[in-house]
Amino acid sequence: MDMDRFQIADDVAISRLAYGMWRIAADPDTSPAHVQAKVETCLAQGITTIDQADIYGQYGAEEILGNALATAPGLRERIEIVTKCGIVAPVGRHAGARVTHYDTSAAHILASVEASLRAMRTDRIDLLLIHRPNPLMDPAETGRVLDDLRASGKVRAVGVSNFRPFDVELLADNMHSPLVANQIEISLAALEPFTNGDLAFIQRAGMLPMAWSPLAGGALLAGGRPALIDALRAMAEAKGTEMAALAVAWLLAHPAGIVPVMGTNTMERIAALNEALRIQLDPEDWFILYTAALGHDVP
Ligand SMILES: NC(=O)c1ccc[n+]([C@@H]2O[C@H](COP(=O)([O-])OP(=O)(O)OC[C@H]3O[C@@H](n4cnc5c(N)ncnc54)[C@H](OP(=O)(O)O)[C@@H]3O)[C@@H](O)[C@H]2O)c1
């Protein structure tokens, strides 16, 4: 199935939905065959963008993907790899760290990119994101290393994650390359970006908004928000669809072009991800769900 795609570099386009591998190490089956099956199931639906981070799976998730890519000739050429760097947690190869912290130094970013390339058995990262804003970031140093990585071809495009507008501006002002994406938490359980300026800034800057935990990590559907569940259930029934797909369609309906990053490990759910693309929401539908999520009418 053909989907709209977002061009983020001359040679890289991001698919309308992305598939995230934060939870992949928690799947009892991390075999190359199973990971290949997950990726193929995404590809069959036009979902070609895979979201990773150095730190996922205690610095092991990239290798789980790499093992699958190594045994599936040509698969790497059919996907875009997004990965992140900058969080140092005292696990895996950073077990010696005394505290979880952020490192956006040139040395750390370069070492992290080399480790990511090795782990994923690839020669390039399609989109590299700085995972979290770092209070100790030297913007000139971080900006320069991101420019250099892009110039080297090891990284095709660069962006950020969990950055506020002023964090983006600080780094962007110290770079030649554009920051093409900001991956932030957006869902019916994380509404702030619609009003706090995050999405407005992203749109104005011409960046791609990527939404992490679009189902709030599953909590959205777990029953803790009865009014929201009731609204989702009623509208899903009326439209002949599932609540999860409707919650994702609600993000897709926003004019910023939000790319939800889906995290399910369940094969049947992966196979149904693009159901969200089929659902049409008119503005009243959108506000019914927004209002239910807010807990009150808009003024
Ligand atoms: N940039 C950042 O700081 C950041 C932070 C967090 C996440 N992320 C990215 O965002 C991706 C998605 O995050 P997420 O996993 O929290 O996303 P999510 O899609 O909101 O949640 C997925 C979780 O919800 C569960 N779930 C329950 N009911 C479901 C249903 N009907 N349909 C689908 N899933 C259901 C899944 O369980 P099953 O697996 O059992 O189906 C899974 O544990 C991550 O993989 C990562 O790539 C980025």
The ligand as an SDF file (V2000), in Angstrom:
LIG
                    3D

 48 52  0  0  0  0  0  0  0  0999 V2000
   12.0870    9.6410   21.9250 N   0  0  0  0  0  0  0  0  0  0  0  0
   11.7360    9.1790   23.0980 C   0  0  0  0  0  0  0  0  0  0  0  0
   12.1220    9.7260   24.1500 O   0  0  0  0  0  0  0  0  0  0  0  0
   10.8620    7.9690   23.1590 C   0  0  0  0  0  0  0  0  0  0  0  0
   10.2740    7.5640   24.3870 C   0  0  0  0  0  0  0  0  0  0  0  0
    9.4470    6.4440   24.3680 C   0  0  0  0  0  0  0  0  0  0  0  0
    9.2240    5.7360   23.1880 C   0  0  0  0  0  0  0  0  0  0  0  0
    9.8280    6.1570   22.0270 N   0  0  0  0  0  0  0  0  0  0  0  0
    9.5860    5.4600   20.7430 C   0  0  0  0  0  0  0  0  0  0  0  0
    8.2010    5.2900   20.5930 O   0  0  0  0  0  0  0  0  0  0  0  0
    7.9260    3.9300   20.3030 C   0  0  0  0  0  0  0  0  0  0  0  0
    6.5650    3.5740   20.7640 C   0  0  0  0  0  0  0  0  0  0  0  0
    6.4620    3.7080   22.1790 O   0  0  0  0  0  0  0  0  0  0  0  0
    5.4590    2.7670   22.9620 P   0  0  0  0  0  0  0  0  0  0  0  0
    5.8490    1.3490   22.7850 O   0  0  0  0  0  0  0  0  0  0  0  0
    5.2840    3.2840   24.3320 O   0  0  0  0  0  0  0  0  0  0  0  0
    4.1310    3.0430   22.0650 O   0  0  0  0  0  0  0  0  0  0  0  0
    2.6060    2.6910   22.1830 P   0  0  0  0  0  0  0  0  0  0  0  0
    2.2110    2.2210   20.8220 O   0  0  0  0  0  0  0  0  0  0  0  0
    1.9130    3.8440   22.8260 O   0  0  0  0  0  0  0  0  0  0  0  0
    2.4960    1.4930   23.2250 O   0  0  0  0  0  0  0  0  0  0  0  0
    2.7950    0.1740   22.8870 C   0  0  0  0  0  0  0  0  0  0  0  0
    2.4560   -0.6660   24.0990 C   0  0  0  0  0  0  0  0  0  0  0  0
    1.0400   -0.6560   24.2690 O   0  0  0  0  0  0  0  0  0  0  0  0
    0.5910   -2.0020   24.3960 C   0  0  0  0  0  0  0  0  0  0  0  0
   -0.7770   -2.0990   23.8760 N   0  0  0  0  0  0  0  0  0  0  0  0
   -1.8710   -2.3380   24.6290 C   0  0  0  0  0  0  0  0  0  0  0  0
   -2.9660   -2.3840   23.8670 N   0  0  0  0  0  0  0  0  0  0  0  0
   -2.5910   -2.1630   22.6010 C   0  0  0  0  0  0  0  0  0  0  0  0
   -3.2930   -2.1070   21.3690 C   0  0  0  0  0  0  0  0  0  0  0  0
   -4.6170   -2.2940   21.2870 N   0  0  0  0  0  0  0  0  0  0  0  0
   -2.5870   -1.8410   20.2490 N   0  0  0  0  0  0  0  0  0  0  0  0
   -1.2620   -1.6520   20.3230 C   0  0  0  0  0  0  0  0  0  0  0  0
   -0.5380   -1.7160   21.4810 N   0  0  0  0  0  0  0  0  0  0  0  0
   -1.1950   -1.9720   22.6130 C   0  0  0  0  0  0  0  0  0  0  0  0
    1.6050   -2.8100   23.6080 C   0  0  0  0  0  0  0  0  0  0  0  0
    1.5470   -4.1370   24.0840 O   0  0  0  0  0  0  0  0  0  0  0  0
    1.9930   -5.3910   23.1530 P   0  0  0  0  0  0  0  0  0  0  0  0
    3.4280   -5.1740   22.7840 O   0  0  0  0  0  0  0  0  0  0  0  0
    1.7890   -6.5380   24.0920 O   0  0  0  0  0  0  0  0  0  0  0  0
    1.0730   -5.4210   21.9720 O   0  0  0  0  0  0  0  0  0  0  0  0
    2.8980   -2.1000   23.9540 C   0  0  0  0  0  0  0  0  0  0  0  0
    3.3800   -2.5440   25.2150 O   0  0  0  0  0  0  0  0  0  0  0  0
    9.0630    3.1660   20.9910 C   0  0  0  0  0  0  0  0  0  0  0  0
    9.2720    1.8840   20.4380 O   0  0  0  0  0  0  0  0  0  0  0  0
   10.2250    4.0850   20.6720 C   0  0  0  0  0  0  0  0  0  0  0  0
   10.6870    3.8210   19.3650 O   0  0  0  0  0  0  0  0  0  0  0  0
   10.6240    7.2460   22.0090 C   0  0  0  0  0  0  0  0  0  0  0  0
  1  2  1  0
  2  3  2  0
  2  4  1  0
  4  5  1  0
  4 48  2  0
  5  6  2  0
  6  7  1  0
  7  8  2  0
  8  9  1  0
  8 48  1  0
  9 10  1  0
  9 46  1  0
 10 11  1  0
 11 12  1  0
 11 44  1  0
 12 13  1  0
 13 14  1  0
 14 15  2  0
 14 16  1  0
 14 17  1  0
 17 18  1  0
 18 19  2  0
 18 20  1  0
 18 21  1  0
 21 22  1  0
 22 23  1  0
 23 24  1  0
 23 42  1  0
 24 25  1  0
 25 26  1  0
 25 36  1  0
 26 27  1  0
 26 35  1  0
 27 28  2  0
 28 29  1  0
 29 30  1  0
 29 35  2  0
 30 31  1  0
 30 32  2  0
 32 33  1  0
 33 34  2  0
 34 35  1  0
 36 37  1  0
 36 42  1  0
 37 38  1  0
 38 39  2  0
 38 40  1  0
 38 41  1  0
 42 43  1  0
 44 45  1  0
 44 46  1  0
 46 47  1  0
M  CHG  2   8   1  16  -1
M  END
$$$$
